[in-house]
Amino acid sequence: MADKPIRHLEKPATLGQWLYRYRFTIARRCCQFLLLVLFIGTFRLGWSVMGKPLLSVDLSSSRILGIIPMSDPYAALQRLIAQYWHSAETVEGALIVLAVYWLISGRSFCAWVCPMNLVTDFAFWLRSKLGIKTNFLSLPNSVRYLLLAVSLVLCYLTGTAAFEHISPQAMIWRDAVYGFGLGSLSAIFGIFAIDFAVARRGWCGHLCPLGAFWAIWGRIGVLKIKFDNSTCTKCGDCLKECPEPQVINFNKLFKSGQISSGECTNCFKCIAVCPEKSLKLGVQYLSSASNQAKEGESNK
């Protein structure tokens, strides 16, 4: 079978086409802002349902309707290593969050919830508009795993939740809910400077230990991006859009039929720009045999 000609999606010509092209980005921003608004509304305006606070406290530890506990598993792990024994509610909340991100894949947190994603995406957009392609530093993706290990060792040595005290994400979130201060502003400008002037996608792509934690958990996540090699023309548009382009390895995609790496943030930008619809949402544990069979037939 002859190779299909490579083509690229045309730029959106209408508002409807633009909304469809950026549907996932719009959905992600709505999700991020909605969560923030719910926290702010509950704390500052007393939003409640049947007398129960809608969404209280912050991302590290929260309660839905005053009943369902939600705890940041990474923060809980840090405190455990620092030898702080958790209450049953904290453990329950961490397990609930882990279960949720097992279903939707761990690093979905980075693209759909984390407030720092707004800062780093803006820095990347500005670099693109200004035509900045060079990096002051070339950082391997593995650095974030080293920093994750270092943060946990520091928890043990200092007896504190080491990363929680300096986490730029936590600073932004707490200050947005309870009132902005110098801490969050410093975090915003500091991470923006890293991503804009030092390294492309420097913080989220190479340094953030929280992202490393969710990448490890994301490997077993249920929701994955499926790949159809029989329709793909290797145009490379997905690689240009992906904030973690190393996860799109076509040799591995052909063998597994999906993006298996936990480092995928499930931002779905690759799906939005694929002209052949070769990338689609799917479930990791469903067999990709049909996809391989289709590929075998196309090669006859």
C-alpha positions, -999 to +999 in steps of 0.1 A: +000+000+000+014+034-010+022+059+017-004+084+023+006+120+015+015+142+044-009+170+051-014+195+080-046+209+094-055+243+080-058+272+103-093+277+117-113+299+093-144+304+115-151+308+152-167+273+153-135+258+138-114+277+163-134+266+192-132+230+180-095+231+174-088+245+209-116+226+226-093+208+250-074+239+259-106+257+266-119+228+287-086+227+307-088+264+315-124+261+325-115+233+348-086+252+364-106+284+369-137+266+381-118+248+409-102+281+419-135+299+419-151+271+440-124+274+466-125+312+467-163+313+467-164+288+496-138+306+517-147+343+510-184+341+501-195+311+522-208+291+493-226+260+505-251+233+496-277+224+523-255+242+549-224+223+539-193+242+526-190+235+489-152+230+486-131+241+516-094+246+524-070+241+495-054+216+471-032+200+498-061+191+519-098+197+512-133+185+518-162+183+494-195+194+510-178+189+543-180+152+538-156+138+512-119+143+522-093+150+495-056+150+504-026+156+482-008+121+481+026+137+475+022+160+505+009+131+526+040+110+516+063+139+525+048+142+560+049+104+565+086+103+557+090+133+580+075+110+606+042+127+610+015+101+615-017+108+595-052+107+607-075+081+591-093+110+572-060+121+556-052+086+545-087+082+531-084+115+513-051+105+497-064+071+486-095+088+470-073+112+451-050+084+440-080+064+428-093+094+408-059+099+391-055+062+385-087+065+363-077+096+345-039+092+346-017+110+371-002+138+351-037+150+342-033+169+374-005+190+357-026+200+327-061+202+342-057+213+378-022+228+386-023+266+386+014+267+375+003+253+342-012+287+334+022+304+339+043+279+320+019+277+291+019+315+288+058+315+289+058+289+261+032+309+240+053+340+244+085+322+234+067+309+203+053+344+193+088+360+197+105+331+178+127+321+207+140+286+201+173+285+220+177+273+256+202+288+280+203+254+297+196+219+282+180+199+310+172+162+308+137+151+318+152+128+345+162+158+366+126+160+381+130+125+394+162+134+410+146+164+426+117+142+438+141+118+455+160+148+470+128+163+484+119+130+501+153+127+516+151+162+529+118+154+545+135+126+565+165+147+574+146+179+584+114+163+598+093+186+576+073+183+544+103+199+525+088+206+491+054+219+505+072+248+522+087+260+489+062+246+463+053+274+439+020+257+431+010+257+467+020+293+471-001+304+442-031+284+452-031+295+489-025+331+481-052+331+454-077+317+479-066+336+510-050+367+496-020+374+473+014+380+489+050+383+479+055+345+480+031+338+452+042+367+431+078+356+434+068+321+425+050+333+394+078+355+381+105+330+390+089+301+372+080+323+342+116+335+340+128+299+340+105+288+312+109+320+292+146+327+294+164+296+307+148+264+293+118+256+272+091+240+294+118+241+321+097+238+353+069+214+343+089+195+318+122+191+337+122+203+373+089+199+391+091+170+417+053+170+419+051+164+382+076+135+387+054+120+414+023+121+392+043+107+362+052+076+382+016+071+392+004+079+356+021+049+342-007+027+354-034+052+347-065+040+328-071+069+304-045+069+276-042+083+241-045+055+215-025+055+183-036+042+149-004+036+128-024+027+097-037+062+093-007+082+107+015+099+080+042+110+105+035+147+098+050+156+132+023+182+142+017+163+174+054+165+184+053+203+179+023+208+201+031+183+229+045+198+261+063+164+267+073+155+231+095+126+243+063+106+250+055+105+213+079+078+202+065+063+169+084+030+173+069+025+207+035+037+196+035+012+168+042-017+192+019-006+220-008+012+201-009+040+228+011+066+246+021+045+276+045+070+293+033+084+326+049+117+316+020+124+292-001+151+308-033+142+289-036+178+276-049+163+244-032+189+222-019+161+200-055+149+193-066+184+185-040+189+157-038+154+142-052+158+106-058+121+102-074+115+136-047+089+143-047+098+180-078+093+201-088+088+237-089+052+249-084+029+278-050+014+286-061-021+295-081-027+263-062-047+238-048-029+208-048-061+187-074-048+164-052-019+156-022-041+148-044-064+127-055-034+107-019-024+103-010-058+091-038-057+064-026-023+052+009-037+046-002-066+024 
